[in-house]
Amino acid sequence: MCGISGIFSFTAEGQKFHSQIENSVKKLHLRGPDSSGIFHHSNVSLGHARLSIIDVSDMASQPFTDATGRYTIVFNGEFFNFSEHKKYLLSKGYSFRSQSDTEVLLYLYIEDGPQFIHKLNGFFVFAIYDKQQDSLFIARDRFGIKPFYYFKNEEVFAFASEMKSLLAFPIKRQIDHTSLFTYLQLNYIPAPQTIFENVYKLEPGHSITVNKDTFHKEKYYQLPYYKKDILKFKSYEDACCELKDLLDDSVRLRLISDVPLGAFLSGGIDSSVVVALASRHTKHLNTFSIGYKDEPLFDETPYANLVAKKFNTNHTVFKLTNNDLFEHLFDVLDYIDEPFADSSALAVHILSKHTRKHVTVALSGDGADEMFAGYNKHYAEFKYLNNPNLMRFLAAMEPVLRSMPQSRNSAILNKFRQMHRMSLGAKMPARNRYWQWCRYADETGAQNLLSSFTDKSQYETRKSQCLAFIDDKNTDINDVLYTDMHLVLPNDMLTKVDLMSMANSLEVRVPFLDYRVVEFAFGLPSSFKIDSSGRKKILRDAFKNELPDELYNRKKHGFEVPLLKWFNSELKSLINDDLLEDNFIREQGLFNSDGIRMLKKQVFSNNPQDATARIWGLIVFQYWWKKYCQY
């Protein structure tokens, strides 16, 4: 696990970027604290910051150049099935000077060309420079586990693993107002856009080829997806067995490491499955959980302890108070280099920080919810498709539900909030319904916060691209899950885990996102995943005999960071006298001070609804803006 950056200059004017490559690499020091290196040749510079995982010797350091001197690679990620391909390359006459997956990856590219990428099982972003052709080949993994930002104009192509590293280069920081409008709804910005014009995220499953005359981006991987009327599948029992086998092999591969390794253990089904499987392949597995002393409703450590005991893991629990959470809040704000306001990032940051004191690699259960229907919105969609009478009733009750107090900070008021969201969605066609259940603010609410009108044509085009896989006329739960895999998973969930783990120099591996597992999941009918009995049906049933019974007899709990409490205490001055203060808002020129004032009034009322999440989104943005845009 590492960080990479680089430059390909097209003109003499673009050469000015090269002087900043060392500064760009320094910005990645938390991603790669063990060593760093820089490669220069003519119009190309490549930088690498290393977190040593596989072959920790200097022989595996990067940038890595082949024996002929023609090819040089910088690589962020892991290539788990490298050993089998190393045998293939040895049979072709290649010799190796390291035991690293990086060297195998480079030589596989040299032998097979760009098509080699389909042989990789892992997560990755890499850039390979061919000195003879004077070209770069770049690719991002199939599902977007590792990030990649880039900037291009007529003078230069520059890239980096993080925005802060890319901004070390002399790039004009011009806010993309359509991205801001979208962010005010979702609390994140979907790829390929970023908060800046002319700065982009490379989409998952895409590659880029760059030379003096060409910039070519293409999709090399599309997750196979079969609509329900042509699905081919085995019996449910056979599917359960196949899922277990695929996950077991995925976990086995992801235990390859030359440094200490462990696993996150939340007490939910997903992480418990990973721990159960990892325990088959390694003795005395290290597992880590966080608990919440002040929020017992969200404390799942008793369930995590049951799993740890059953599989005899070396289990560590970090019990946190709300004060502990608050003490890390500004660490999170300082590390975020593009507006990103999933507040659960705070818990991931703390878990990663404590886990890193014991191990360098951790397995997690991320991805299972998006593949097997684990979220509330999935059950809401199931209800919509299978209980039309209930949905008609909720739609009719929308005016009443709208008038009810709603808040995430009370079990009863949160139920009103959820019912109101369902009632709004019940009136909409499938695409708009999905968008409604993903967002914290509707388009009117987002526009009311802005000082100028958004280009609705550009926004609608981007929104349509996000919703392209949902069919208004023939909706299936798998459409929603497939959309989650392209929207929510890479842009929210995986971004959160990558940012917060890398802020603590911790590599997180995600066995559920082995491409074989994902392709299997999207060859299953939605009835295998969700029905009237609950969500993640096949995953729960496949491991029913291996996991403690107690995991099956409880409700799913997500953790809510106590933002509203902080807004009324520790953060009140930051909101009212600094980041969202009227004079500052007017001088900044981005936001409508009247709209901000109304939202602040709502969040401090007895009916905050989703204003808490929206205020948090504004705090994150304003903190980021002051750091990166205020001169």
PABA-634900 format. One record per atom (N, C-alpha, C): residue in one letter; x, y, z. Coordinates in steps of 0.2 Angstrom, whole numbers, plus 5000, padded with zeros to 4 digits. Layout:
BEGIN
aXYZ
...
END
This chain:
BEGIN
m500449945000
m500050005000
m500450065000
c500350114996
c500750164995
c500450224992
g500750284990
g500550334987
g500950354981
i500650374975
i500950384969
i500850454967
s501250484963
s501150544959
s501550554953
g501450594948
g501850594942
g501650654938
i502050664933
i501950714928
i502150694921
f501750714916
f501950704909
f501850774906
s502450804904
s502350874901
s502350864894
f501950904891
f501850914883
f502250964880
t502351014884
t502751074882
t503251104886
a503651144884
a504151174888
a503851214894
e503251244893
e502851274899
e502651224904
g502551164902
g502351114907
g502951084911
q503551104909
q504151084913
q504151114920
k503751164921
k503751194928
k503451154933
f503051104931
f502751054936
f503251014939
h503750994935
h504250944938
h504650964944
s504651034945
s505051054951
s504651044957
q504051024957
q503651014962
q503550934964
i503850894960
i503750824961
i503950804968
e504450824971
e504650804978
e504150834983
n503950894982
n503350914987
n502750874986
s502550854980
s501950814979
s502050744983
v502650714982
v502750654986
v502750664994
k503050714996
k503050725003
k502350735006
k501850755002
k501150765004
k500850695005
l501150645003
l500950575003
l501250535009
h501650565013
h502050535018
h501650485023
l501050495024
l500650455028
l500450395025
r500350395018
r500150335014
r500750295014
g501350325014
g501950285013
g502550315017
p502550295023
p503050325028
p503650285028
d503750225025
d504350185025
d504950215021
s504750235015
s505250265010
s504950295005
s505350335001
s505050374995
s505650374990
g505350384983
g505850384978
g505550424972
i505950454968
i505750494962
i506150464956
f505850464950
f506150444944
f506050504939
h506550524936
h506550584931
h506850554924
h506450574919
h506750564912
h506350614907
s506750654905
s506550704900
s505950734902
n505350724899
n504750754901
n504250714906
v504550674909
v504150624914
v504550624921
s504150634926
s504350624933
s503850574936
l504050534940
l503650484944
l503850484951
g503350484956
g503550484963
g503150434966
h503450404972
h503150354976
h503350364983
a502850354987
a502950344994
a502750274997
r503150245000
r503050175001
r502850155008
l502350115009
l502150075015
l502250005013
s502849975016
s503049915015
s502649855017
i502349815013
i501949755015
i502249695012
i502349685006
i502549625003
i503249635000
d503749595003
d504449605002
d504649675004
v504849685011
v504949745014
v505649765013
s506049735009
s506749755007
s506849805002
d507449835002
d507549894997
d507449874990
m507549804989
m507549784982
m506849794979
a506349804983
a505649814981
a505449884981
s505949934982
s505750004982
s505550024975
q505150084975
q504950114969
q505150184969
p505050214963
p504950184957
p505350124955
f505050074951
f505450014950
f505550014942
t506150004940
t506350004933
t506549934931
d506349904925
d506549834923
d507249834922
a507549774920
a508249764919
a508549804913
t508049814908
t508249844902
t508349914903
g507949944908
g507950014909
g507350054905
r507050014901
r506450044896
r505850054900
y505650014905
y505050024909
y505150044916
t504750084918
t504750104925
t503950114928
i503850084934
i503250084937
i503250114944
v502650154945
v502450164952
v501750134953
f501650104959
f501150054960
f500850064967
n500250074968
n499850084974
n499350024975
g499449984979
g498949924980
g499349864981
e498949804980
e499149734981
e498949694975
f499349654973
f499249604967
f499249534970
f498649514973
f498649454977
f498849384974
n498749374967
n498849314964
n499549324960
f499949364963
f500649374959
f501049304959
s500949264964
s501449204964
s501349164958
e500649144956
e500549104950
e500749134944
h500749204943
h500949234937
h501749234937
k502049234943
k502749234943
k503049174940
k502649114941
k502849054938
k502849054930
y502249084928
y502149094921
y502749134918
l502949194921
l503449234918
l504149204919
l504249164924
l504949124924
l504949074919
s504449044917
s504448994911
s504549034904
k504449104904
k504549144898
k505249164898
g505649154904
g506349174904
g506549234908
y506049264911
y506149324915
y506449304922
s506949344924
s507249334931
s507049394935
f507049384942
f506849434947
f507349444952
r507349514954
r507849534959
r507449544965
s506849534966
s506449554972
s505949494973
q505649494978
q505049454980
q504349484980
s504349544976
s503749594977
s503249574971
d502649594973
d502149594968
d502249644962
t502549704964
t502649754959
t503049734953
e503649694955
e504049674949
e503649624945
v503249584948
v502849534943
v502349574939
l502049624942
l501549664938
l501849694932
l502449724933
l502849764928
l502949714922
y503249654924
y503449604919
y502849574915
l502349564919
l501749544916
l501449594911
y501549654912
y501349704907
y501849704901
i502449694902
i502949694897
i502849634893
e502649574896
e502549514892
e501849514888
d501349544891
d500649534888
d500349594886
g500649654888
g500349714886
g499749734890
p499349794888
p498849814893
p498349764895
q498249714891
q497749664892
q497949624898
f498549624901
f498749594907
f498249604913
i497949664912
i497649694918
i497049644920
h496749604915
h496249564917
h496449504921
k497149494922
k497349434926
k497449454933
l497449524935
l497549544941
l496949534946
n497149504952
n496649494957
n496949534963
g496649594964
g496849634970
g496549704969
f496849754972
f496649824972
f497249864970
f497149914966
f497749944963
f497650014959
v498150054959
v498250104954
v498950104952
f499150104946
f499850104944
f499950144938
a500550174937
a500750204931
a501350174928
i501350154922
i501950124919
i502250164913
y502850194914
y503150234909
y503550184904
d503450194898
d503850164892
d504350214889
k504950214891
k505450264889
k505550264881
q505450204878
q505550194871
q504950224867
q504350214869
q503750244866
q503650314869
d503950334874
d503750394878
d503050404879
s502850354883
s502050344885
s501950324892
l501450344894
l501150314901
l500550274900
f500550214904
f499950174904
f499750174911
i499150194913
i498850204920
i498150164920
a498050134926
a497450094927
a497250094934
r496650094935
r496350094942
r495950024943
d495950004949
d495549934950
d494849934948
r494549874947
r493949864945
r493349904948
f493449914955
f492849934959
f493050004963
g493650024962
g493850094964
g494050084972
i494450034974
i494650034980
i495250084982
k495650094977
k496150144977
k496050204973
p496150264976
p496050324972
p496550344967
f496250394962
f496750414957
f496450484955
y496850544956
y496650604954
y497050624948
y496850664944
y497250694938
y497050764936
f497550794933
f497350864930
f497750854923
k497350884918
k497650894911
k497450954908
n497950984905
n497851044900
n498251034894
e498351084890
e498751074884
e499451074885
e499651084892
e500351084894
e500651024897
v500150994901
v500450944906
v499850894908
f500050834909
f499550784913
f499950774919
a499550784925
a499850774932
a499350724935
f499650684940
f499150634944
f499450624951
a499050604955
a499250584962
a498650544965
s498850504970
s498450464974
s497950504979
e498150564980
e497750614984
e497650684981
m497150714982
m497050784980
m497650834983
k497750824989
k498350864992
k498950854989
s499150794986
s499750784983
s499750814976
l499150814972
l499050844966
l499050924966
l498850944972
l498851024972
l499551044974
a499951004975
a500651034976
a500951054969
f500651034964
f500851064957
f500451134956
p500651174952
p500351234950
p499751234946
i499151214950
i498551204947
i498051254949
k497751284944
k497251334946
k496651304950
r496451334955
r495951304960
r495251334959
q494951314954
q494251344952
q493751304954
i493251324958
i492751284961
i492251264955
d492051194955
d491551174950
d490951174953
h490551224951
h489851234955
h489351184954
t489351144949
t488951084948
t489151034953
s489751024954
s490050974959
s489850994966
l489851064968
l489651094974
l488951074975
f488451094970
f487751074970
f487651004972
t487950964969
t487850884970
t488150874977
y488650894979
y488950884986
y488450904991
l488150964990
l487650984995
l487050944996
q486950894991
q486450844992
q486650774995
l487250754992
l487550684994
l488050685000
n488350745001
n488950745005
n489550715003
y489550704996
y490150684993
y490050694985
i490650694981
i490650714974
i490750644970
p490250624966
p490450564962
p490950574956
a491350524955
a491850524950
a491450524943
p491750554938
p492450574937
p492550644940
q492050684942
q492150754944
q492450754951
t492750814952
t492950834959
t492650904960
i492950934966
i492650994968
i492951054963
f493551034960
f493851084955
f493751064948
e493651124944
e493651114937
e494251094934
n494251044929
n494851024926
n495350974930
v495050954936
v495350904940
v494850844941
y495050784940
y494550734939
y494850674943
k494350624945
k494450564947
k494450514942
l494950464941
l494850414936
l494350364939
e493850344935
e493350304937
e493650234938
p493250194942
p493450124943
p493450084936
g493850034935
g493849994929
g494050034923
h494450084924
h494650124918
h495450134918
s495650144912
s496350154911
s496450214906
i497050244907
i497250304903
i497950284899
t497950304893
t498650304889
t498750374887
v499350394889
v499650464888
v500250464884
n500350504878
n500950514875
n500950584873
k501450604869
k501550674866
k500950694862
d500550644859
d500050664854
d499350644857
t499350604862
t498750564863
t498550564871
f497950584873
f497650564879
f497050524878
h497050464880
h496550414879
h496350374885
k495650394887
k495350354893
k494850304890
e494950244893
e494450194891
e494250154897
k493650124896
k493450074901
k493650004899
y494049974904
y494349904902
y493949854906
y493449874911
y493149824914
y492349844915
q491949804914
q491249814916
q490949754920
l490749774926
l490449714930
l489849684926
p489949614925
p489349584921
p488749584925
y488149594922
y487549604925
y486949574921
y486549534923
y486049504920
y485349514923
k484949544918
k484249564921
k483949504923
k483449514927
k483049454931
k482749404926
d482549424920
d482249384915
d482749334911
i483349344912
i483849304909
i484349274913
l484249274920
l484649254925
l484749174924
k485449154925
k485549084925
k485949074931
f485649024936
f485949014942
f485748944944
k486148924949
k486048854952
k485548864958
s485348804961
s484948804967
s485148854972
y484748874977
y484948914982
y485448884986
e485348824988
e485848784992
e486548784988
d486548774982
d487248774978
d487548834978
a487148894978
a487348954978
a487648974984
c487348954990
c487648964996
c488348934997
c488448874994
c489048834995
c489548874990
e489348894984
e489848924980
e490048994983
l489649024986
l489849094989
l490349084995
k490249024999
k490749015004
k491348995001
d491448954996
d492048934993
d492449004990
l492049044987
l492349104984
l492649144989
l492249164994
l492449204999
l493049175003
d493049115004
d493649075008
d494249085004
d494249084997
d494849084993
d495049164993
s494549204993
s494749274993
s495049294999
v494849275005
v495149285011
v495849255012
r495949195009
r496549165009
r497049205006
l496849235000
l497349274996
l497549335000
r497049365003
r497149425006
r497549425013
l497749365015
l498149355021
l498849355019
i499049365013
i499749365011
i500049435013
s500549425017
s500849485020
s501549475023
d502049515023
d502649505026
d502649555033
v502149585035
v502049625041
v501449605045
p501349625051
p500849595055
p500149615052
l499649575053
l499049575049
l498449565054
g497849595054
g497349585058
g496649595054
a496149605058
a495449615055
a495049655059
f494649705056
f494149735059
f493549685061
l493249695067
l492749655069
l492249695073
s491649715069
s491149755071
s490649725075
g490549655074
g490049625077
g489449615072
g489449645066
g488949625061
g489149565057
i488749545053
i488849485049
i489449495044
d489549545041
d490049555036
d490749545039
s490949585044
s491549575047
s491649505050
s491149485053
s491149415056
s491249355052
v490949365046
v491149315040
v491849315038
v492149375038
v492849385036
v493249355041
v493149365048
v493549335053
v493449265054
a492849235052
a492749165052
a493149125047
l493249155041
l493649125036
l494349135037
a494549195039
a495249205041
a495549155046
s495149145051
s495349095056
s495449025054
r495249015048
r495348945045
r496148945043
h496348995041
h497049005037
h497549025041
t497449055047
t497949085051
t497849075059
k498349055063
k498249045070
k498249115073
h497849125079
h497949185083
h497849245079
l497349255075
l497149305071
l497049365076
n497349425074
n497149485078
n496549525076
t496049535080
t495449575078
t495349635082
f495049685080
f494949745083
f494249775082
s494049805088
s493349835088
s493349895092
i492949945090
i492850005094
i492149995097
g492050025104
g491450025107
g491350095109
y490650115111
y490450175113
y490150185120
k490550205124
k490350215131
k489750255132
d489750305129
d489150355130
d488550345125
e488650295121
e488150285116
e487950205116
p487650175121
p487550105122
p487150075116
l486650115113
l486250095108
l486650065102
f487250105101
f487650085095
f488250045097
d488350025103
d488949985105
d488849915103
e489149885098
e489049815096
e489649775098
t490049795103
t490649755105
t490449695109
p489849685112
p489649615115
p489649565109
y489349585103
y489349535098
y489949525095
a490449575094
a491049565092
a491449515097
n491349525103
n491649475108
n491449405107
l490849395106
l490549325104
l490949295099
v491049335093
v491349305087
v492149295089
a492449345092
a493149335094
a493249275098
k492749265103
k492849205107
k492749135103
k492249135099
k492149075095
k492749055091
f493049105088
f493649095083
f494349105087
n494249115093
n494949115097
n495449165094
t495149225093
t495549275090
t495949315096
n496449345094
n496749395099
n496449465098
h495949475103
h495449525102
h495549585106
t495549645103
t495649705106
t495049755105
v494849785111
v494249825110
v494449895112
f494349945108
f494450015110
f493750045112
k493650065119
k493050095121
k493150165121
l492750205118
l492750275116
l492150315120
t492350365122
t491850415124
t491750465119
n491250505120
n491050565115
n491650615115
n491950625121
n492550665121
n493150635117
d493250565117
d493750535113
d493650555105
l492950545103
l492750555097
l492950635095
f492750675099
f492850745097
f493550765097
e493950735101
e494750755101
e495050735094
h494750685090
h494950665084
h494650705078
l494150745079
l493750775074
l494150825070
f494650865073
f495050905068
f495550875065
d495750815067
d496250775063
d495950745057
v495350735057
v494950705051
v494850765047
l494650825049
l494550885045
l495150905042
d495750905045
d496350925042
d496650875037
y496450805037
y496650765032
y496250765026
i495650785026
i495150785020
i495450835016
d495550815009
d495850865004
d495350874999
e494750844999
e494150864995
e493550854999
p493050904998
p492450895003
p492150825003
f492150805009
f491850735010
f491550725017
a490950725017
a490650735024
a490250675026
d490450615025
d490150555029
d490450555036
s490050575041
s490250585048
s490550515051
s490350465048
s490650395051
s491350395050
a491650435045
a492350435044
a492750445051
l492450475055
l492750495062
l492950425066
a492450385066
a492450315069
a493050275065
v493050275059
v493450235055
v494250265056
h494250325057
h494950355058
h495150335065
i494750335070
i494950315077
i495150235077
l494750195074
l494850125073
l495550115070
s495650145064
s496250135061
s496850155065
k496750215068
k497350235072
k497550185078
h497050165081
h497150115086
h497450045084
t497150025078
t497349965075
t498049965073
r498250025070
r498950035067
r499450025073
k499350035079
k499750025084
k499949945085
h499549905082
h499649835083
h499849795076
v499549815071
v499649785064
v499749835059
t499949815053
t500049865047
t499449845042
v499149795042
v498649775037
v498049745041
a497449765039
a496849745042
a496349725037
l495949675038
l495449655033
l494749685036
s494349695031
s493649725033
s493149695029
g492549705031
g491949685028
g491549725023
d491949775021
d491649825016
d491449795009
g490849815006
g490649795000
g490049745000
a489949715006
a489449665007
a488749695006
d488649755010
d488049785010
d487749805003
e488249834998
e488049854992
e487949794987
m488249734989
m488149674984
m487549634986
f487349634993
f486849584995
f486249614999
a486249684998
a485649725000
a485649725008
g486049765010
g486149775018
g485849835020
y485649885016
y485549955019
y484749965019
n484550015023
n483850025024
n483550045018
k483850075013
k483550095007
k483450035003
h483749985004
h483649925000
h483049885002
y482849895009
y482249865011
y481649905010
a481849975009
a481250025007
a481050005000
e481549994996
e481449974989
e481049914988
f481249864992
f480949794992
f480149804994
k480049854999
k479349865001
k478949894995
y479349944992
y478949984987
y478749934981
l479249884979
l479049834974
l478549784976
n478549764982
n478149704985
n477549724989
n477549784991
n476949804995
n476649874993
p476349874987
p476149934984
p475549964989
n475149934992
n474649964997
n475050005002
l475549975005
l475950015010
l476150075007
m476450075001
m476750134998
m476250184996
r475650164994
r475150214993
r474950244999
f474850205004
f474650235011
f475250285013
l475850275013
l476350315015
l476350385010
a476250375004
a476250424999
a475650475001
a475150445003
a474550485005
a474650525012
m475050495016
m475250515023
m475850565023
e476150585017
e476650625017
e476550695020
p476050725019
p475950795022
p475950785030
v475650735032
v475650725039
v476350705042
l476650665039
l477350645041
l477850705040
r477750745035
r478150805035
r478050855041
s477450855044
s477350895050
s477650865056
m477850805056
m478050775062
m478750795064
p478950795070
p479650815072
p480150755069
q480650765067
q481150715064
q481850735066
s482250685068
s482850685070
s483250625070
r483850625069
r484350565069
r484550545076
n484350595081
n484650585088
n484150555093
s483550535090
s483050495094
s482750445090
a482750385093
a482450325090
a481750335087
i481350365091
i480650385088
i480650435083
l481050485084
l481050545079
l481350515073
n481850475073
n482250445068
n481750405063
k481250365067
k480750325063
k480350375059
f480150425062
f479750475058
f480150505052
r480750515053
r481150535048
r481250485042
q481350425044
q481350375039
q480750365035
m480150365039
m479550355036
m479350415031
h479550475033
h479450535028
h479850525022
r480450505023
r480850485017
r480550435012
m480350385015
m479950335011
m479350365008
s478950405011
s478350435009
s478550475002
l479050515003
l479250554997
l479450504991
g479850454993
g480050404987
g479550374984
a478950354988
a478450324986
a478050354980
k478150424979
k477850454974
k478250464968
m478850434968
m479350444962
m479450384958
p479650394952
p479850344948
p480550314950
a480750254948
a481350224951
a481950264952
r482150294946
r482750334947
r482750394952
n482250434952
n482150484957
n482050454964
r481750404964
r481650374971
r482350354974
y482750324970
y483450304972
y483850364974
w483850414970
w484150474972
w483850504978
q483250504979
q482950534985
q483150494991
w483250434991
w483450394997
w484250394998
c484550424993
c485350434994
c485550494997
r485050544996
r485250614997
r485050645004
y485350695007
y485150725013
y484750785011
a484850815005
a484450875004
a484150864996
d483550894995
d483350894988
d483650954984
e483450954978
e483851004974
e483651074976
t483051084978
t482751154980
t483151174987
g483251124991
g483651134997
g484351154996
a484651114991
a485351134990
a485451194986
q484951214982
q484951274978
q484951334983
n484451324988
n484351384993
n484951404997
l485451354997
l486051375001
l486551414996
l486451414990
l486951444985
l486851514983
s487351554982
s487251624980
s487051634973
s487251584968
s487051584961
s486651524959
f486351524953
f485951474951
f486451414947
t486251354948
t486651304946
t486451284938
d486951264935
d486851244928
d486451184928
k485851184927
k485451124928
k485551074923
s485651094917
s485751054911
s486351004913
q486951034915
q487551004916
q487450954922
y487050974927
y486850934933
y486450874931
e485950884927
e485550834925
e485950784921
t486350804917
t486750754913
t487250714918
r487550744923
r487950704928
r487450654932
k486950684934
k486450644938
k486250584934
s486050594928
s485850534923
s486350484923
q486950504922
q487550454922
q487550414928
c487450444934
c487450414940
c486950354941
l486350374937
l485750334938
l485650284932
a486150284927
a486050254921
a485750174921
f485950144927
f485850074927
f485150054930
i484750104932
i484050094935
i483550104930
d483150054929
d482650054924
d481950074927
d481650134925
d481050164928
d480450114926
k480550074920
k479950034918
k480049964921
n480549944922
n480649874924
n481149864930
t480949894936
t481449894941
t481549834945
d482149814947
d482349764951
d482849784957
i482849754962
i483249764968
i484049764965
n484149724961
n484849714958
n485049784954
d484549814951
d484749884948
d484949924953
v484649934959
v484849974965
v485549954967
l485649894968
l486349864970
l486849884965
y486749874959
y487149884954
y487349954953
t486850004955
t487050074955
t487450094961
d487250054967
d487650064973
d488450054971
m488549994968
m489249974966
m489650024962
h489250064958
h489550124954
h489550184957
l489050204962
l489050264965
l489250274972
v488850234976
v488950244984
v489650204986
l489750144983
l490350114986
l490950144984
p491150164978
p491750194977
p491850264979
n491250304979
n491350374980
n491250394988
d490850354991
d490750364998
d491150315003
m490950245003
m491150195007
m491950185006
l492150175000
l492850154999
l493250215000
t493050274998
t493350334999
t493550345007
k492950335011
k493050345018
k493550305021
v493550235019
v494050185022
v494750205020
d494850225013
d495450235011
d495750295014
l495350355014
l495650415017
l495850405025
m495350375029
m495550365036
m496050315038
s496050265034
s496550215035
s497250235033
m497350275027
m497950295025
m498150355029
a497750395032
a497950445037
a498350415043
n498250355044
n498550315049
n499050265047
s499250265040
s499750215037
s499550145038
l498850135038
l498650065038
l498350045032
e498549985029
e498249955023
e497549915025
v497049925022
v496449895023
v496249855017
r496149785018
r495949745012
r495249725013
v494949715007
v494149705007
v494049635003
p493949585006
p493849515003
p493249514999
f492649545001
f492049544997
f492149574990
l492649614989
l492749644983
l493249614978
d493449544980
d493749504975
d493249504969
y493549514963
y493049524957
y492649454956
r492949394958
r492549334957
r491949334962
v492049364968
v491449364972
v490949414970
v491149474967
v490649524965
v490249494959
e490649464954
e490349444948
e489849384950
f489949344955
f489549294957
f488849324960
a488949374964
a488449404967
a487949434962
f488249464957
f487749494952
f487549444946
g487649384948
g487349334944
g486749294947
l486649324953
l486049294958
l485449344957
p484849304957
p484249344958
p484149384964
s483849444964
s483749484970
s483449444976
s483049394974
s482649354979
s483149314983
f483749304981
f484249264985
f484549314990
k484449374989
k484749424993
k484349464998
i483749474996
i483249505001
i482549475000
d482149465005
d481449445005
d481149475011
s480549455012
s480149475018
s480449465025
s480949415025
s481249395031
s481849435033
g482149475028
g482649515029
g483149525024
r483749565025
r484249585020
r484849535021
k485249535015
k485849495015
k485649425016
k485149395013
k484849335015
k485449275013
i485749275007
i486149225006
i486749225010
l487049285011
l487649285016
l487449265023
r486949275025
r486749255032
r486649185032
d486249155027
d486149085027
d486749045026
a487249065021
a487849025020
a488249015026
f488249065031
f488649055036
f488249045043
k487649025042
k487249015048
k487548965053
n487848915051
n488048865055
n488748875058
e489048935056
e489748955058
e489749005063
l489249055063
l489249115067
l488849105073
p488949145078
p488549135084
p487749155082
d487349115085
d486649135084
d486449205086
e486749235091
e486549295093
e486549355088
l487049335083
l487149385077
l486449395073
y486049335073
y485549335069
y484849355072
n484849375078
n484249395082
n484349465084
r484549505080
r484649575082
r484549625076
k484349685078
k484349735072
k485049765070
k485049785064
k485749815062
k485749885065
h486349895067
h486449965070
h487050005066
g486850055064
g487450105061
g487550145067
f488150175066
f488350225072
f488250295070
e487950335074
e487850405072
e488350445077
v488750475074
v489250525077
v488750575080
p488850595087
p488450645091
p488550715088
l488450725082
l488550795079
l488150845082
l487450835083
l487050885086
l487250905093
k487450855097
k487750875104
k488250925103
w488750915098
w489350955097
w489151025095
f488651025090
f488351085087
f488151135093
n487851105098
n487551145103
n488051155109
s488651135108
s489151145113
s489851165110
e490251115109
e490951125107
e491051165100
l490551145096
l490651165089
l490151235088
k489851255093
k489351305091
k489651375089
s490251385093
s490651445091
s490951445084
l491151385082
l491451375075
l490951385070
i490351365071
i489751365067
i489551445066
n489451475072
n489051535072
n489551595071
d490151585073
d490651645073
d491251635068
d491251575065
d491851565060
d491551545054
l491551475053
l491351445047
l490751465043
l490251475047
l489551495044
l489351565047
e489751605049
e489651675051
e489451715045
d488951755046
d488651795040
d489051835036
n489551875039
n489951915036
n490451875031
f490751825034
f491151775031
f490751745025
i490151725026
i489751695020
i489751745014
r489551805016
r489451855011
r490151875007
e490651875011
e491351895008
e491551835004
q491451775006
q491651715002
q491251714995
g490651724995
g490251734989
g489951674986
l490051614989
l489851554987
l489151534989
f488951554995
f488351534998
f487851594999
n487251575000
n486651625001
n486651625009
s486751685012
s486751695019
s486151685022
d485551695019
d484851685021
d484751615022
g484951575016
g484851505016
g485251465022
i485851495023
i486251465028
i485951475035
r485751535036
r485451555042
r484851515044
m484451505039
m483851465040
m484051395042
l484551365038
l484751295040
l485051295047
k485351345049
k485651345056
k485051345061
k484551385059
k483951385064
k483651325064
q483551285059
q483251225059
q483651165063
v484351165062
v484751115066
v484651125073
f484551185076
f484451205083
f483751205085
s483351185081
s482551175083
s482451105085
n481751095087
n481551025089
n481350985083
n481551005077
n481350965071
n481950975066
p482550945068
p483150955064
p483150915057
q482750865057
q482650825051
q483450805049
d483650815043
d484250795040
d484750855041
a484550915044
a484950975044
a485650955048
t485650915052
t486250895056
t486750875051
a486650825046
a487050805041
a487250855036
r486750905035
r486850955030
r487351005033
i487251025039
i487751075043
i488451045043
w488450975044
w489150945044
w489450955038
g489050945032
g489350945026
g489551015024
l489251065027
l489451135026
l490151155030
i490151125036
i490751135041
i491351105037
v491251035034
v491851005031
v492051055025
f491551075021
f491751115015
f492051175017
q491851215022
q492151275024
q492851265027
y492951215031
y493551205034
y494051195028
w493851145023
w494251135017
w494351195013
w493851235012
w493951295008
w494451345011
k494451355018
k494951395021
k495651375020
k495751305020
k496351275020
k496651275012
y496251265007
y496451255001
y496251304996
c495851354997
c495551404992
c495651474995
q495751485001
q495751555004
q496551575003
y496651625000
y497351654999
y497451715003
END
